[in-house]
Amino acid sequence: MNGIGGKIKELRNKKGMTQETLAEALGVTAQAVSKWEKGINSPDISVLRDIANILGISVDMLPSQ
């Protein structure tokens, strides 16, 4: 599991967050977070800043697609 989805999963787990709690904080579904982490879909660019803020990193630490 590489790319942005793998990084989201890694950081989410380090913070002790579930997919549901991350999804709720972002205003998306847990299914969307699951698809990002599995590499099925990628998060929309409009939520990257929020993802980074919630996970405690800068946006440039998220891998590109």
C-alpha positions as CSV (number, residue, x, y, z in Angstrom):
1,M,0.0,0.0,0.0
2,N,1.8,3.1,-1.3
3,G,0.9,6.6,-2.2
4,I,-1.4,9.0,-0.5
5,G,-3.8,6.3,0.8
6,G,-1.1,4.4,2.5
7,K,0.2,7.6,4.1
8,I,-3.3,8.5,5.3
9,K,-3.8,5.1,6.8
10,E,-0.3,5.1,8.5
11,L,-0.9,8.6,10.1
12,R,-4.5,7.9,11.0
13,N,-3.4,4.7,12.9
14,K,-0.6,6.5,14.6
15,K,-3.1,9.0,15.9
16,G,-5.4,6.2,17.1
17,M,-8.2,7.3,14.8
18,T,-10.7,5.1,13.0
19,Q,-11.8,5.6,9.5
20,E,-15.1,6.8,10.9
21,T,-13.6,9.5,13.1
22,L,-11.4,10.8,10.3
23,A,-14.3,10.8,7.9
24,E,-16.5,12.7,10.4
25,A,-13.8,15.3,10.9
26,L,-13.5,15.8,7.1
27,G,-17.3,15.7,6.4
28,V,-17.0,12.7,4.1
29,T,-18.1,9.1,4.5
30,A,-16.0,6.3,6.1
31,Q,-16.4,4.5,2.8
32,A,-14.6,7.4,1.0
33,V,-11.7,7.1,3.5
34,S,-11.6,3.4,3.0
35,K,-11.4,3.8,-0.7
36,W,-8.5,6.3,-0.4
37,E,-6.6,3.9,1.8
38,K,-7.1,1.0,-0.5
39,G,-6.0,3.1,-3.5
40,I,-9.4,2.8,-5.2
41,N,-9.9,6.6,-5.2
42,S,-7.9,9.6,-4.2
43,P,-9.1,12.4,-2.0
44,D,-10.2,15.6,-3.7
45,I,-7.6,18.3,-3.7
46,S,-10.0,20.5,-1.7
47,V,-9.7,18.2,1.3
48,L,-6.0,17.7,1.3
49,R,-5.3,20.7,3.6
50,D,-7.9,19.4,6.1
51,I,-6.4,15.9,6.0
52,A,-3.0,17.2,6.6
53,N,-4.2,19.4,9.5
54,I,-6.1,16.6,11.2
55,L,-3.1,14.2,10.8
56,G,-0.6,16.8,12.1
57,I,1.5,17.1,8.9
58,S,2.0,19.7,6.2
59,V,0.3,19.1,2.8
60,D,3.7,18.6,1.1
61,M,4.3,15.5,3.3
62,L,1.4,13.7,1.5
63,P,2.7,11.7,-1.4
64,S,1.6,12.8,-4.9
65,Q,-0.6,10.4,-6.8
